[in-house]
Amino acid sequence: MTSKVIRPGQTIGILGGGQLGQMMAVEARHMGYRVAVLDPAEDCPCASLADIHIQAAFDDQEAAKQLSKVSDVITYEFENVDLEVARIFEAEGKLPQGAYSLEVTQNREKEKQVAVEADLPVPTYRIIHSVDELEAAFEATGFPAVVKTISGGYDGKGQLKVEESADEARSFIKEGGTYIVEAWLSFDLEISQVFTRSQSGEITYFPIAENIHKNHILHESRVPAMISESVADKARDAVKRMSDHMNIVGTFAVEMFVIGDDVYINEMAPRPHNSGHYTIEACSISQFGQHVRAICGLSLLPVHTFPAAVMVNVLGKHRNLLLDNLEKYQGIYLHDYGKKEARNHRKMGHLTIIGESLEEIDEIIENNNVHLW
């Protein structure tokens, strides 16, 4: 495949202006690119860094045409953008990632199907369209299980854990909807493998992170993950098969459950991921810098990494406490996304601590009393 090279001075269009778009824009600007963003919010995090901000809805096709007109290449910062708009960009040859990754990751049924096609292990699941199909689904998955909407939903939204009876899920199922029922896995830990694939198929892997959630929201990502080399090999092999099967371009993340010496595919994200934010300080090239290189047709850089890193998410309910005590913190990197409305469970920023070991980092966290959660 011959890559179209986008050179400094040309414009990268970003569909979505949240914090991921903001961090993409930082890397793009460092490399000399201009940035255009399409986002409906006047004060979206990416707007202050963009040369052009097209304020419109994500499914506004006229706005999409405007973004295409001013951009030499286009990417997206999250997967819940309009698929038809993405297909317009793809048809114009401006979306190296293609629309297929979006199509798959917007739909949990397609995610599972693609994983199965790539011969990768997934939890037992069934697709249902009505309350009447619940009993048969639970017979296949057993209890406990989790019921999820087929699309949308994040940070625990759009899903329900069911402990022992189909009756627990009846009010969750809405007429006309499609849902996935998955067996609940009692996993040892959750990991994510963030990687970048170039337009020619070259892949670079970032260190595997162990993810710790609280109230269904990612709290910490810890590197290195406490897994064996055998598990790490299986995780990298899984994403390699997945990426080749889907012809992925750019930075991509796959979340997996670890049970003993086995990994199970959980979810995918066709763009830089929250669990990869540590790469900004802890790696020689960040997930965002590598993504910019991939979509611009450049070769990927080798990834060199600090021995250990921890990323801690900052939610709205923590932000004032953090900022009021900022001058007291030692050895901690702060990223504030510049969002004006600090809702309790909204991601407002993150902290990163790097060191020679996780034990050293935990001591830094303890000494600085960074127990936001």
PyMOL commands that set and color helices and strands:
alter all, ss='L'
color gray80, all
select helices_A, chain A and resi 19-30+47-49+61-70+83-91+100-105+108-117+131-141+166-169+229-246+274-276+279-282+287-295+316-324+326-328+358-367
alter helices_A, ss='H'
color red, helices_A
select strands_A, chain A and resi 11-15+34-38+52-54+73-76+125-128+145-149+159-162+179-183+189-197+203-205+209-214+217-223+250-259+262-269+308-315+333-336+347-355
alter strands_A, ss='S'
color yellow, strands_A
deselect
rebuild
show_as cartoon
